[in-house]
Amino acid sequence: MVVEKSDIVVSRAGRDKGKIFFVLEEDGTFAYLANGKERKIETPKKKKLKHLQFVSESDCRAAEKLRSGEKLTNSELRKALASFERGRAGEVGGM
């Protein structure tokens, strides 16, 4: 699977199964993930790529900061993921 920095992914295995994360870094075998709540930017989760499912490329301000290397806070990550989940729930639930 190909994921890049600032992509949004869902964990498919482990105790964090079903949780949504931003990719902070990717090194070919592993991705380093954070969501700002259980996994902070300071201590990202190291997870094998085969245990992740790509959800979306993000174009929000938090993703732009990640790509450019600017300082990002955990609260910005949480807000961006919450906004993404609200938008996704609206697409699934509304017709």
PDB file of N, CA, C and O in Angstrom:
ATOM      1  N   MET A   1       0.840  -1.167   0.000  1.00  0.00           N
ATOM      2  CA  MET A   1       0.000   0.000   0.000  1.00  0.00           C
ATOM      3  C   MET A   1       0.893   1.242   0.000  1.00  0.00           C
ATOM      4  O   MET A   1       1.941   1.275   0.645  1.00  0.00           O
ATOM      5  N   VAL A   2       0.457   2.243  -0.728  1.00  0.00           N
ATOM      6  CA  VAL A   2       1.207   3.480  -0.792  1.00  0.00           C
ATOM      7  C   VAL A   2       0.458   4.557  -0.016  1.00  0.00           C
ATOM      8  O   VAL A   2      -0.651   4.947  -0.381  1.00  0.00           O
ATOM      9  N   VAL A   3       1.072   5.023   1.042  1.00  0.00           N
ATOM     10  CA  VAL A   3       0.535   6.159   1.783  1.00  0.00           C
ATOM     11  C   VAL A   3       1.630   7.204   1.866  1.00  0.00           C
ATOM     12  O   VAL A   3       2.819   6.885   1.854  1.00  0.00           O
ATOM     13  N   GLU A   4       1.216   8.442   1.949  1.00  0.00           N
ATOM     14  CA  GLU A   4       2.165   9.531   2.024  1.00  0.00           C
ATOM     15  C   GLU A   4       1.885  10.375   3.254  1.00  0.00           C
ATOM     16  O   GLU A   4       0.835  10.264   3.886  1.00  0.00           O
ATOM     17  N   LYS A   5       2.835  11.204   3.568  1.00  0.00           N
ATOM     18  CA  LYS A   5       2.708  12.126   4.681  1.00  0.00           C
ATOM     19  C   LYS A   5       1.423  12.942   4.511  1.00  0.00           C
ATOM     20  O   LYS A   5       1.141  13.436   3.419  1.00  0.00           O
ATOM     21  N   SER A   6       0.662  13.080   5.569  1.00  0.00           N
ATOM     22  CA  SER A   6      -0.586  13.846   5.664  1.00  0.00           C
ATOM     23  C   SER A   6      -1.814  13.102   5.139  1.00  0.00           C
ATOM     24  O   SER A   6      -2.903  13.675   5.125  1.00  0.00           O
ATOM     25  N   ASP A   7      -1.676  11.840   4.706  1.00  0.00           N
ATOM     26  CA  ASP A   7      -2.850  11.055   4.325  1.00  0.00           C
ATOM     27  C   ASP A   7      -3.634  10.658   5.561  1.00  0.00           C
ATOM     28  O   ASP A   7      -3.090  10.602   6.664  1.00  0.00           O
ATOM     29  N   ILE A   8      -4.907  10.384   5.370  1.00  0.00           N
ATOM     30  CA  ILE A   8      -5.752   9.896   6.456  1.00  0.00           C
ATOM     31  C   ILE A   8      -5.938   8.400   6.252  1.00  0.00           C
ATOM     32  O   ILE A   8      -6.291   7.950   5.162  1.00  0.00           O
ATOM     33  N   VAL A   9      -5.695   7.630   7.317  1.00  0.00           N
ATOM     34  CA  VAL A   9      -5.786   6.174   7.262  1.00  0.00           C
ATOM     35  C   VAL A   9      -6.594   5.655   8.445  1.00  0.00           C
ATOM     36  O   VAL A   9      -6.792   6.350   9.441  1.00  0.00           O
ATOM     37  N   VAL A  10      -7.055   4.409   8.308  1.00  0.00           N
ATOM     38  CA  VAL A  10      -7.756   3.716   9.384  1.00  0.00           C
ATOM     39  C   VAL A  10      -6.961   2.464   9.722  1.00  0.00           C
ATOM     40  O   VAL A  10      -6.485   1.756   8.835  1.00  0.00           O
ATOM     41  N   SER A  11      -6.825   2.203  11.011  1.00  0.00           N
ATOM     42  CA  SER A  11      -6.133   1.011  11.475  1.00  0.00           C
ATOM     43  C   SER A  11      -7.024  -0.209  11.231  1.00  0.00           C
ATOM     44  O   SER A  11      -8.208  -0.193  11.570  1.00  0.00           O
ATOM     45  N   ARG A  12      -6.457  -1.260  10.646  1.00  0.00           N
ATOM     46  CA  ARG A  12      -7.213  -2.486  10.386  1.00  0.00           C
ATOM     47  C   ARG A  12      -6.899  -3.599  11.369  1.00  0.00           C
ATOM     48  O   ARG A  12      -7.545  -4.646  11.333  1.00  0.00           O
ATOM     49  N   ALA A  13      -5.917  -3.400  12.252  1.00  0.00           N
ATOM     50  CA  ALA A  13      -5.528  -4.458  13.186  1.00  0.00           C
ATOM     51  C   ALA A  13      -4.989  -3.849  14.470  1.00  0.00           C
ATOM     52  O   ALA A  13      -4.520  -2.711  14.489  1.00  0.00           O
ATOM     53  N   GLY A  14      -5.064  -4.622  15.534  1.00  0.00           N
ATOM     54  CA  GLY A  14      -4.532  -4.182  16.814  1.00  0.00           C
ATOM     55  C   GLY A  14      -5.600  -3.577  17.696  1.00  0.00           C
ATOM     56  O   GLY A  14      -6.777  -3.541  17.338  1.00  0.00           O
ATOM     57  N   ARG A  15      -5.180  -3.104  18.845  1.00  0.00           N
ATOM     58  CA  ARG A  15      -6.162  -2.553  19.782  1.00  0.00           C
ATOM     59  C   ARG A  15      -6.711  -1.216  19.336  1.00  0.00           C
ATOM     60  O   ARG A  15      -7.707  -0.740  19.881  1.00  0.00           O
ATOM     61  N   ASP A  16      -6.070  -0.596  18.342  1.00  0.00           N
ATOM     62  CA  ASP A  16      -6.588   0.658  17.793  1.00  0.00           C
ATOM     63  C   ASP A  16      -7.386   0.435  16.499  1.00  0.00           C
ATOM     64  O   ASP A  16      -7.594   1.371  15.728  1.00  0.00           O
ATOM     65  N   LYS A  17      -7.828  -0.796  16.268  1.00  0.00           N
ATOM     66  CA  LYS A  17      -8.575  -1.154  15.063  1.00  0.00           C
ATOM     67  C   LYS A  17      -9.799  -0.252  14.905  1.00  0.00           C
ATOM     68  O   LYS A  17     -10.565  -0.049  15.846  1.00  0.00           O
ATOM     69  N   GLY A  18      -9.965   0.284  13.695  1.00  0.00           N
ATOM     70  CA  GLY A  18     -11.108   1.124  13.387  1.00  0.00           C
ATOM     71  C   GLY A  18     -10.893   2.601  13.669  1.00  0.00           C
ATOM     72  O   GLY A  18     -11.751   3.417  13.333  1.00  0.00           O
ATOM     73  N   LYS A  19      -9.779   2.964  14.272  1.00  0.00           N
ATOM     74  CA  LYS A  19      -9.513   4.375  14.579  1.00  0.00           C
ATOM     75  C   LYS A  19      -8.839   5.059  13.398  1.00  0.00           C
ATOM     76  O   LYS A  19      -8.114   4.440  12.618  1.00  0.00           O
ATOM     77  N   ILE A  20      -9.099   6.335  13.297  1.00  0.00           N
ATOM     78  CA  ILE A  20      -8.618   7.135  12.182  1.00  0.00           C
ATOM     79  C   ILE A  20      -7.394   7.946  12.618  1.00  0.00           C
ATOM     80  O   ILE A  20      -7.349   8.461  13.735  1.00  0.00           O
ATOM     81  N   PHE A  21      -6.402   8.054  11.726  1.00  0.00           N
ATOM     82  CA  PHE A  21      -5.139   8.716  12.036  1.00  0.00           C
ATOM     83  C   PHE A  21      -4.634   9.522  10.839  1.00  0.00           C
ATOM     84  O   PHE A  21      -5.017   9.271   9.696  1.00  0.00           O
ATOM     85  N   PHE A  22      -3.768  10.493  11.126  1.00  0.00           N
ATOM     86  CA  PHE A  22      -2.974  11.159  10.104  1.00  0.00           C
ATOM     87  C   PHE A  22      -1.634  10.444  10.025  1.00  0.00           C
ATOM     88  O   PHE A  22      -1.105  10.010  11.048  1.00  0.00           O
ATOM     89  N   VAL A  23      -1.080  10.318   8.830  1.00  0.00           N
ATOM     90  CA  VAL A  23       0.265   9.782   8.647  1.00  0.00           C
ATOM     91  C   VAL A  23       1.252  10.931   8.827  1.00  0.00           C
ATOM     92  O   VAL A  23       1.218  11.907   8.078  1.00  0.00           O
ATOM     93  N   LEU A  24       2.129  10.812   9.819  1.00  0.00           N
ATOM     94  CA  LEU A  24       3.141  11.833  10.063  1.00  0.00           C
ATOM     95  C   LEU A  24       4.390  11.575   9.229  1.00  0.00           C
ATOM     96  O   LEU A  24       5.004  12.511   8.718  1.00  0.00           O
ATOM     97  N   GLU A  25       4.759  10.321   9.093  1.00  0.00           N
ATOM     98  CA  GLU A  25       5.931   9.908   8.314  1.00  0.00           C
ATOM     99  C   GLU A  25       5.665   8.519   7.756  1.00  0.00           C
ATOM    100  O   GLU A  25       4.805   7.793   8.256  1.00  0.00           O
ATOM    101  N   GLU A  26       6.410   8.151   6.711  1.00  0.00           N
ATOM    102  CA  GLU A  26       6.304   6.828   6.120  1.00  0.00           C
ATOM    103  C   GLU A  26       7.696   6.454   5.633  1.00  0.00           C
ATOM    104  O   GLU A  26       8.374   7.257   4.992  1.00  0.00           O
ATOM    105  N   ASP A  27       8.124   5.218   5.941  1.00  0.00           N
ATOM    106  CA  ASP A  27       9.490   4.831   5.569  1.00  0.00           C
ATOM    107  C   ASP A  27       9.564   3.572   4.709  1.00  0.00           C
ATOM    108  O   ASP A  27      10.618   2.936   4.667  1.00  0.00           O
ATOM    109  N   GLY A  28       8.505   3.195   4.036  1.00  0.00           N
ATOM    110  CA  GLY A  28       8.527   2.022   3.172  1.00  0.00           C
ATOM    111  C   GLY A  28       7.866   0.808   3.786  1.00  0.00           C
ATOM    112  O   GLY A  28       7.094   0.127   3.111  1.00  0.00           O
ATOM    113  N   THR A  29       8.145   0.516   5.048  1.00  0.00           N
ATOM    114  CA  THR A  29       7.545  -0.617   5.744  1.00  0.00           C
ATOM    115  C   THR A  29       6.576  -0.158   6.822  1.00  0.00           C
ATOM    116  O   THR A  29       5.551  -0.797   7.062  1.00  0.00           O
ATOM    117  N   PHE A  30       6.903   0.941   7.461  1.00  0.00           N
ATOM    118  CA  PHE A  30       6.114   1.444   8.580  1.00  0.00           C
ATOM    119  C   PHE A  30       5.593   2.848   8.305  1.00  0.00           C
ATOM    120  O   PHE A  30       6.156   3.601   7.509  1.00  0.00           O
ATOM    121  N   ALA A  31       4.511   3.173   8.981  1.00  0.00           N
ATOM    122  CA  ALA A  31       3.998   4.539   8.991  1.00  0.00           C
ATOM    123  C   ALA A  31       3.939   4.982  10.443  1.00  0.00           C
ATOM    124  O   ALA A  31       3.695   4.172  11.337  1.00  0.00           O
ATOM    125  N   TYR A  32       4.158   6.251  10.671  1.00  0.00           N
ATOM    126  CA  TYR A  32       4.089   6.840  12.006  1.00  0.00           C
ATOM    127  C   TYR A  32       2.824   7.678  12.058  1.00  0.00           C
ATOM    128  O   TYR A  32       2.658   8.620  11.283  1.00  0.00           O
ATOM    129  N   LEU A  33       1.924   7.323  12.988  1.00  0.00           N
ATOM    130  CA  LEU A  33       0.567   7.856  13.005  1.00  0.00           C
ATOM    131  C   LEU A  33       0.288   8.655  14.265  1.00  0.00           C
ATOM    132  O   LEU A  33       0.860   8.395  15.323  1.00  0.00           O
ATOM    133  N   ALA A  34      -0.605   9.636  14.133  1.00  0.00           N
ATOM    134  CA  ALA A  34      -1.070  10.401  15.287  1.00  0.00           C
ATOM    135  C   ALA A  34      -2.490  10.860  15.014  1.00  0.00           C
ATOM    136  O   ALA A  34      -2.878  11.104  13.871  1.00  0.00           O
ATOM    137  N   ASN A  35      -3.265  10.972  16.106  1.00  0.00           N
ATOM    138  CA  ASN A  35      -4.614  11.521  15.990  1.00  0.00           C
ATOM    139  C   ASN A  35      -4.833  12.667  16.973  1.00  0.00           C
ATOM    140  O   ASN A  35      -5.913  13.257  17.001  1.00  0.00           O
ATOM    141  N   GLY A  36      -3.834  12.985  17.771  1.00  0.00           N
ATOM    142  CA  GLY A  36      -3.924  14.101  18.691  1.00  0.00           C
ATOM    143  C   GLY A  36      -4.585  13.773  20.016  1.00  0.00           C
ATOM    144  O   GLY A  36      -4.601  14.606  20.923  1.00  0.00           O
ATOM    145  N   LYS A  37      -5.126  12.581  20.139  1.00  0.00           N
ATOM    146  CA  LYS A  37      -5.798  12.193  21.386  1.00  0.00           C
ATOM    147  C   LYS A  37      -5.061  11.027  22.040  1.00  0.00           C
ATOM    148  O   LYS A  37      -4.277  11.228  22.967  1.00  0.00           O
ATOM    149  N   GLU A  38      -5.310   9.813  21.560  1.00  0.00           N
ATOM    150  CA  GLU A  38      -4.603   8.656  22.122  1.00  0.00           C
ATOM    151  C   GLU A  38      -3.140   8.659  21.690  1.00  0.00           C
ATOM    152  O   GLU A  38      -2.258   8.290  22.465  1.00  0.00           O
ATOM    153  N   ARG A  39      -2.889   9.073  20.465  1.00  0.00           N
ATOM    154  CA  ARG A  39      -1.538   9.119  19.929  1.00  0.00           C
ATOM    155  C   ARG A  39      -1.195  10.558  19.575  1.00  0.00           C
ATOM    156  O   ARG A  39      -1.723  11.132  18.622  1.00  0.00           O
ATOM    157  N   LYS A  40      -0.299  11.120  20.367  1.00  0.00           N
ATOM    158  CA  LYS A  40       0.102  12.515  20.202  1.00  0.00           C
ATOM    159  C   LYS A  40       1.202  12.625  19.142  1.00  0.00           C
ATOM    160  O   LYS A  40       1.844  11.638  18.783  1.00  0.00           O
ATOM    161  N   ILE A  41       1.395  13.825  18.664  1.00  0.00           N
ATOM    162  CA  ILE A  41       2.450  14.092  17.686  1.00  0.00           C
ATOM    163  C   ILE A  41       3.820  13.765  18.269  1.00  0.00           C
ATOM    164  O   ILE A  41       4.707  13.301  17.553  1.00  0.00           O
ATOM    165  N   GLU A  42       3.994  14.007  19.571  1.00  0.00           N
ATOM    166  CA  GLU A  42       5.283  13.781  20.217  1.00  0.00           C
ATOM    167  C   GLU A  42       5.636  12.305  20.306  1.00  0.00           C
ATOM    168  O   GLU A  42       6.815  11.952  20.304  1.00  0.00           O
ATOM    169  N   THR A  43       4.624  11.432  20.384  1.00  0.00           N
ATOM    170  CA  THR A  43       4.845   9.986  20.487  1.00  0.00           C
ATOM    171  C   THR A  43       3.949   9.252  19.484  1.00  0.00           C
ATOM    172  O   THR A  43       2.958   8.636  19.877  1.00  0.00           O
ATOM    173  N   PRO A  44       4.287   9.313  18.205  1.00  0.00           N
ATOM    174  CA  PRO A  44       3.424   8.689  17.196  1.00  0.00           C
ATOM    175  C   PRO A  44       3.447   7.167  17.273  1.00  0.00           C
ATOM    176  O   PRO A  44       4.396   6.571  17.782  1.00  0.00           O
ATOM    177  N   LYS A  45       2.403   6.562  16.768  1.00  0.00           N
ATOM    178  CA  LYS A  45       2.271   5.106  16.704  1.00  0.00           C
ATOM    179  C   LYS A  45       3.011   4.607  15.474  1.00  0.00           C
ATOM    180  O   LYS A  45       2.778   5.098  14.369  1.00  0.00           O
ATOM    181  N   LYS A  46       3.900   3.638  15.653  1.00  0.00           N
ATOM    182  CA  LYS A  46       4.598   2.996  14.549  1.00  0.00           C
ATOM    183  C   LYS A  46       3.790   1.764  14.150  1.00  0.00           C
ATOM    184  O   LYS A  46       3.600   0.856  14.958  1.00  0.00           O
ATOM    185  N   LYS A  47       3.321   1.733  12.923  1.00  0.00           N
ATOM    186  CA  LYS A  47       2.450   0.650  12.497  1.00  0.00           C
ATOM    187  C   LYS A  47       2.836   0.205  11.091  1.00  0.00           C
ATOM    188  O   LYS A  47       3.156   1.029  10.234  1.00  0.00           O
ATOM    189  N   LYS A  48       2.802  -1.108  10.863  1.00  0.00           N
ATOM    190  CA  LYS A  48       3.104  -1.649   9.544  1.00  0.00           C
ATOM    191  C   LYS A  48       2.038  -1.198   8.547  1.00  0.00           C
ATOM    192  O   LYS A  48       0.856  -1.095   8.876  1.00  0.00           O
ATOM    193  N   LEU A  49       2.486  -0.935   7.324  1.00  0.00           N
ATOM    194  CA  LEU A  49       1.570  -0.457   6.288  1.00  0.00           C
ATOM    195  C   LEU A  49       0.479  -1.474   5.966  1.00  0.00           C
ATOM    196  O   LEU A  49      -0.634  -1.093   5.603  1.00  0.00           O
ATOM    197  N   LYS A  50       0.788  -2.757   6.094  1.00  0.00           N
ATOM    198  CA  LYS A  50      -0.218  -3.778   5.777  1.00  0.00           C
ATOM    199  C   LYS A  50      -1.380  -3.771   6.773  1.00  0.00           C
ATOM    200  O   LYS A  50      -2.424  -4.362   6.500  1.00  0.00           O
ATOM    201  N   HIS A  51      -1.212  -3.111   7.921  1.00  0.00           N
ATOM    202  CA  HIS A  51      -2.275  -3.029   8.912  1.00  0.00           C
ATOM    203  C   HIS A  51      -3.070  -1.731   8.809  1.00  0.00           C
ATOM    204  O   HIS A  51      -3.848  -1.402   9.705  1.00  0.00           O
ATOM    205  N   LEU A  52      -2.875  -0.995   7.719  1.00  0.00           N
ATOM    206  CA  LEU A  52      -3.572   0.269   7.519  1.00  0.00           C
ATOM    207  C   LEU A  52      -4.431   0.229   6.262  1.00  0.00           C
ATOM    208  O   LEU A  52      -4.141  -0.494   5.309  1.00  0.00           O
ATOM    209  N   GLN A  53      -5.483   1.016   6.286  1.00  0.00           N
ATOM    210  CA  GLN A  53      -6.333   1.171   5.113  1.00  0.00           C
ATOM    211  C   GLN A  53      -6.373   2.652   4.760  1.00  0.00           C
ATOM    212  O   GLN A  53      -6.734   3.486   5.591  1.00  0.00           O
ATOM    213  N   PHE A  54      -6.003   2.974   3.530  1.00  0.00           N
ATOM    214  CA  PHE A  54      -6.031   4.351   3.072  1.00  0.00           C
ATOM    215  C   PHE A  54      -7.484   4.827   3.005  1.00  0.00           C
ATOM    216  O   PHE A  54      -8.356   4.115   2.508  1.00  0.00           O
ATOM    217  N   VAL A  55      -7.732   6.033   3.509  1.00  0.00           N
ATOM    218  CA  VAL A  55      -9.078   6.599   3.480  1.00  0.00           C
ATOM    219  C   VAL A  55      -9.146   7.774   2.519  1.00  0.00           C
ATOM    220  O   VAL A  55     -10.012   7.824   1.646  1.00  0.00           O
ATOM    221  N   SER A  56      -8.223   8.724   2.685  1.00  0.00           N
ATOM    222  CA  SER A  56      -8.325   9.934   1.886  1.00  0.00           C
ATOM    223  C   SER A  56      -7.029  10.732   1.933  1.00  0.00           C
ATOM    224  O   SER A  56      -6.264  10.656   2.894  1.00  0.00           O
ATOM    225  N   GLU A  57      -6.804  11.498   0.872  1.00  0.00           N
ATOM    226  CA  GLU A  57      -5.795  12.542   0.929  1.00  0.00           C
ATOM    227  C   GLU A  57      -6.484  13.742   1.534  1.00  0.00           C
ATOM    228  O   GLU A  57      -7.654  13.996   1.248  1.00  0.00           O
ATOM    229  N   SER A  58      -5.788  14.470   2.350  1.00  0.00           N
ATOM    230  CA  SER A  58      -6.401  15.607   3.013  1.00  0.00           C
ATOM    231  C   SER A  58      -5.831  16.902   2.465  1.00  0.00           C
ATOM    232  O   SER A  58      -4.640  16.995   2.169  1.00  0.00           O
ATOM    233  N   ASP A  59      -6.693  17.900   2.332  1.00  0.00           N
ATOM    234  CA  ASP A  59      -6.246  19.208   1.891  1.00  0.00           C
ATOM    235  C   ASP A  59      -6.539  20.286   2.940  1.00  0.00           C
ATOM    236  O   ASP A  59      -6.534  21.478   2.631  1.00  0.00           O
ATOM    237  N   CYS A  60      -6.794  19.861   4.175  1.00  0.00           N
ATOM    238  CA  CYS A  60      -7.083  20.807   5.252  1.00  0.00           C
ATOM    239  C   CYS A  60      -5.796  21.512   5.690  1.00  0.00           C
ATOM    240  O   CYS A  60      -4.700  21.135   5.275  1.00  0.00           O
ATOM    241  N   ARG A  61      -5.936  22.509   6.506  1.00  0.00           N
ATOM    242  CA  ARG A  61      -4.787  23.300   6.974  1.00  0.00           C
ATOM    243  C   ARG A  61      -3.784  22.426   7.740  1.00  0.00           C
ATOM    244  O   ARG A  61      -2.574  22.601   7.598  1.00  0.00           O
ATOM    245  N   ALA A  62      -4.282  21.497   8.543  1.00  0.00           N
ATOM    246  CA  ALA A  62      -3.378  20.610   9.298  1.00  0.00           C
ATOM    247  C   ALA A  62      -2.525  19.772   8.351  1.00  0.00           C
ATOM    248  O   ALA A  62      -1.334  19.585   8.601  1.00  0.00           O
ATOM    249  N   ALA A  63      -3.110  19.265   7.275  1.00  0.00           N
ATOM    250  CA  ALA A  63      -2.366  18.467   6.301  1.00  0.00           C
ATOM    251  C   ALA A  63      -1.334  19.323   5.584  1.00  0.00           C
ATOM    252  O   ALA A  63      -0.218  18.870   5.329  1.00  0.00           O
ATOM    253  N   GLU A  64      -1.697  20.551   5.261  1.00  0.00           N
ATOM    254  CA  GLU A  64      -0.746  21.458   4.616  1.00  0.00           C
ATOM    255  C   GLU A  64       0.446  21.727   5.537  1.00  0.00           C
ATOM    256  O   GLU A  64       1.590  21.775   5.083  1.00  0.00           O
ATOM    257  N   LYS A  65       0.170  21.901   6.830  1.00  0.00           N
ATOM    258  CA  LYS A  65       1.254  22.118   7.795  1.00  0.00           C
ATOM    259  C   LYS A  65       2.167  20.898   7.874  1.00  0.00           C
ATOM    260  O   LYS A  65       3.388  21.039   7.939  1.00  0.00           O
ATOM    261  N   LEU A  66       1.586  19.713   7.868  1.00  0.00           N
ATOM    262  CA  LEU A  66       2.396  18.485   7.908  1.00  0.00           C
ATOM    263  C   LEU A  66       3.311  18.396   6.694  1.00  0.00           C
ATOM    264  O   LEU A  66       4.501  18.110   6.820  1.00  0.00           O
ATOM    265  N   ARG A  67       2.742  18.645   5.515  1.00  0.00           N
ATOM    266  CA  ARG A  67       3.525  18.541   4.288  1.00  0.00           C
ATOM    267  C   ARG A  67       4.650  19.580   4.235  1.00  0.00           C
ATOM    268  O   ARG A  67       5.742  19.291   3.746  1.00  0.00           O
ATOM    269  N   SER A  68       4.382  20.782   4.736  1.00  0.00           N
ATOM    270  CA  SER A  68       5.388  21.845   4.658  1.00  0.00           C
ATOM    271  C   SER A  68       6.386  21.806   5.813  1.00  0.00           C
ATOM    272  O   SER A  68       7.400  22.502   5.775  1.00  0.00           O
ATOM    273  N   GLY A  69       6.110  21.001   6.839  1.00  0.00           N
ATOM    274  CA  GLY A  69       7.026  20.889   7.965  1.00  0.00           C
ATOM    275  C   GLY A  69       6.811  21.930   9.047  1.00  0.00           C
ATOM    276  O   GLY A  69       7.638  22.068   9.948  1.00  0.00           O
ATOM    277  N   GLU A  70       5.707  22.664   8.967  1.00  0.00           N
ATOM    278  CA  GLU A  70       5.404  23.648  10.007  1.00  0.00           C
ATOM    279  C   GLU A  70       5.013  22.943  11.299  1.00  0.00           C
ATOM    280  O   GLU A  70       4.641  21.770  11.295  1.00  0.00           O
ATOM    281  N   LYS A  71       5.104  23.682  12.411  1.00  0.00           N
ATOM    282  CA  LYS A  71       4.717  23.125  13.709  1.00  0.00           C
ATOM    283  C   LYS A  71       3.215  22.912  13.732  1.00  0.00           C
ATOM    284  O   LYS A  71       2.445  23.786  13.336  1.00  0.00           O
ATOM    285  N   LEU A  72       2.812  21.750  14.198  1.00  0.00           N
ATOM    286  CA  LEU A  72       1.409  21.359  14.258  1.00  0.00           C
ATOM    287  C   LEU A  72       1.085  20.943  15.680  1.00  0.00           C
ATOM    288  O   LEU A  72       1.894  20.288  16.337  1.00  0.00           O
ATOM    289  N   THR A  73      -0.090  21.316  16.158  1.00  0.00           N
ATOM    290  CA  THR A  73      -0.480  20.949  17.519  1.00  0.00           C
ATOM    291  C   THR A  73      -1.430  19.764  17.495  1.00  0.00           C
ATOM    292  O   THR A  73      -2.045  19.463  16.472  1.00  0.00           O
ATOM    293  N   ASN A  74      -1.539  19.097  18.635  1.00  0.00           N
ATOM    294  CA  ASN A  74      -2.457  17.966  18.763  1.00  0.00           C
ATOM    295  C   ASN A  74      -3.901  18.414  18.588  1.00  0.00           C
ATOM    296  O   ASN A  74      -4.706  17.684  18.009  1.00  0.00           O
ATOM    297  N   SER A  75      -4.242  19.598  19.077  1.00  0.00           N
ATOM    298  CA  SER A  75      -5.622  20.070  18.942  1.00  0.00           C
ATOM    299  C   SER A  75      -5.976  20.323  17.475  1.00  0.00           C
ATOM    300  O   SER A  75      -7.117  20.104  17.070  1.00  0.00           O
ATOM    301  N   GLU A  76      -5.010  20.782  16.679  1.00  0.00           N
ATOM    302  CA  GLU A  76      -5.271  20.962  15.248  1.00  0.00           C
ATOM    303  C   GLU A  76      -5.534  19.616  14.573  1.00  0.00           C
ATOM    304  O   GLU A  76      -6.401  19.509  13.706  1.00  0.00           O
ATOM    305  N   LEU A  77      -4.787  18.596  14.973  1.00  0.00           N
ATOM    306  CA  LEU A  77      -5.018  17.249  14.437  1.00  0.00           C
ATOM    307  C   LEU A  77      -6.403  16.745  14.802  1.00  0.00           C
ATOM    308  O   LEU A  77      -7.132  16.239  13.950  1.00  0.00           O
ATOM    309  N   ARG A  78      -6.762  16.884  16.070  1.00  0.00           N
ATOM    310  CA  ARG A  78      -8.082  16.427  16.531  1.00  0.00           C
ATOM    311  C   ARG A  78      -9.198  17.119  15.771  1.00  0.00           C
ATOM    312  O   ARG A  78     -10.145  16.470  15.325  1.00  0.00           O
ATOM    313  N   LYS A  79      -9.094  18.428  15.622  1.00  0.00           N
ATOM    314  CA  LYS A  79     -10.137  19.195  14.927  1.00  0.00           C
ATOM    315  C   LYS A  79     -10.245  18.781  13.463  1.00  0.00           C
ATOM    316  O   LYS A  79     -11.350  18.642  12.938  1.00  0.00           O
ATOM    317  N   ALA A  80      -9.110  18.584  12.806  1.00  0.00           N
ATOM    318  CA  ALA A  80      -9.116  18.184  11.398  1.00  0.00           C
ATOM    319  C   ALA A  80      -9.752  16.805  11.220  1.00  0.00           C
ATOM    320  O   ALA A  80     -10.540  16.599  10.297  1.00  0.00           O
ATOM    321  N   LEU A  81      -9.413  15.864  12.100  1.00  0.00           N
ATOM    322  CA  LEU A  81      -9.993  14.521  11.995  1.00  0.00           C
ATOM    323  C   LEU A  81     -11.473  14.526  12.335  1.00  0.00           C
ATOM    324  O   LEU A  81     -12.251  13.807  11.708  1.00  0.00           O
ATOM    325  N   ALA A  82     -11.876  15.323  13.313  1.00  0.00           N
ATOM    326  CA  ALA A  82     -13.294  15.423  13.663  1.00  0.00           C
ATOM    327  C   ALA A  82     -14.088  16.018  12.502  1.00  0.00           C
ATOM    328  O   ALA A  82     -15.187  15.555  12.193  1.00  0.00           O
ATOM    329  N   SER A  83     -13.540  17.025  11.871  1.00  0.00           N
ATOM    330  CA  SER A  83     -14.197  17.645  10.724  1.00  0.00           C
ATOM    331  C   SER A  83     -14.315  16.643   9.578  1.00  0.00           C
ATOM    332  O   SER A  83     -15.354  16.569   8.921  1.00  0.00           O
ATOM    333  N   PHE A  84     -13.256  15.875   9.337  1.00  0.00           N
ATOM    334  CA  PHE A  84     -13.280  14.864   8.287  1.00  0.00           C
ATOM    335  C   PHE A  84     -14.346  13.811   8.575  1.00  0.00           C
ATOM    336  O   PHE A  84     -15.093  13.429   7.674  1.00  0.00           O
ATOM    337  N   GLU A  85     -14.427  13.334   9.822  1.00  0.00           N
ATOM    338  CA  GLU A  85     -15.408  12.306  10.181  1.00  0.00           C
ATOM    339  C   GLU A  85     -16.835  12.832  10.056  1.00  0.00           C
ATOM    340  O   GLU A  85     -17.727  12.102   9.624  1.00  0.00           O
ATOM    341  N   ARG A  86     -17.060  14.101  10.432  1.00  0.00           N
ATOM    342  CA  ARG A  86     -18.401  14.689  10.267  1.00  0.00           C
ATOM    343  C   ARG A  86     -18.787  14.736   8.794  1.00  0.00           C
ATOM    344  O   ARG A  86     -19.924  14.427   8.437  1.00  0.00           O
ATOM    345  N   GLY A  87     -17.859  15.114   7.951  1.00  0.00           N
ATOM    346  CA  GLY A  87     -18.115  15.168   6.510  1.00  0.00           C
ATOM    347  C   GLY A  87     -18.371  13.798   5.933  1.00  0.00           C
ATOM    348  O   GLY A  87     -19.231  13.631   5.068  1.00  0.00           O
ATOM    349  N   ARG A  88     -17.634  12.823   6.403  1.00  0.00           N
ATOM    350  CA  ARG A  88     -17.816  11.449   5.913  1.00  0.00           C
ATOM    351  C   ARG A  88     -19.144  10.885   6.391  1.00  0.00           C
ATOM    352  O   ARG A  88     -19.810  10.173   5.640  1.00  0.00           O
ATOM    353  N   ALA A  89     -19.546  11.184   7.622  1.00  0.00           N
ATOM    354  CA  ALA A  89     -20.829  10.710   8.146  1.00  0.00           C
ATOM    355  C   ALA A  89     -21.983  11.351   7.381  1.00  0.00           C
ATOM    356  O   ALA A  89     -23.013  10.717   7.154  1.00  0.00           O
ATOM    357  N   GLY A  90     -21.808  12.601   6.988  1.00  0.00           N
ATOM    358  CA  GLY A  90     -22.835  13.283   6.207  1.00  0.00           C
ATOM    359  C   GLY A  90     -23.009  12.669   4.832  1.00  0.00           C
ATOM    360  O   GLY A  90     -24.128  12.604   4.321  1.00  0.00           O
ATOM    361  N   GLU A  91     -21.916  12.214   4.221  1.00  0.00           N
ATOM    362  CA  GLU A  91     -21.994  11.579   2.905  1.00  0.00           C
ATOM    363  C   GLU A  91     -22.688  10.223   2.990  1.00  0.00           C
ATOM    364  O   GLU A  91     -23.474   9.867   2.112  1.00  0.00           O
ATOM    365  N   VAL A  92     -22.396   9.469   4.045  1.00  0.00           N
ATOM    366  CA  VAL A  92     -22.950   8.123   4.197  1.00  0.00           C
ATOM    367  C   VAL A  92     -24.424   8.195   4.586  1.00  0.00           C
ATOM    368  O   VAL A  92     -25.253   7.470   4.036  1.00  0.00           O
ATOM    369  N   GLY A  93     -24.747   9.077   5.543  1.00  0.00           N
ATOM    370  CA  GLY A  93     -26.101   9.128   6.087  1.00  0.00           C
ATOM    371  C   GLY A  93     -27.091   9.897   5.236  1.00  0.00           C
ATOM    372  O   GLY A  93     -28.271   9.548   5.209  1.00  0.00           O
ATOM    373  N   GLY A  94     -26.650  10.925   4.546  1.00  0.00           N
ATOM    374  CA  GLY A  94     -27.582  11.779   3.806  1.00  0.00           C
ATOM    375  C   GLY A  94     -27.733  11.383   2.356  1.00  0.00           C
ATOM    376  O   GLY A  94     -26.769  10.970   1.711  1.00  0.00           O
ATOM    377  N   MET A  95     -28.955  11.510   1.841  1.00  0.00           N
ATOM    378  CA  MET A  95     -29.176  11.217   0.417  1.00  0.00           C
ATOM    379  C   MET A  95     -29.930  12.313  -0.216  1.00  0.00           C
ATOM    380  O   MET A  95     -30.216  12.256  -1.412  1.00  0.00           O
TER     381      MET A  95
END
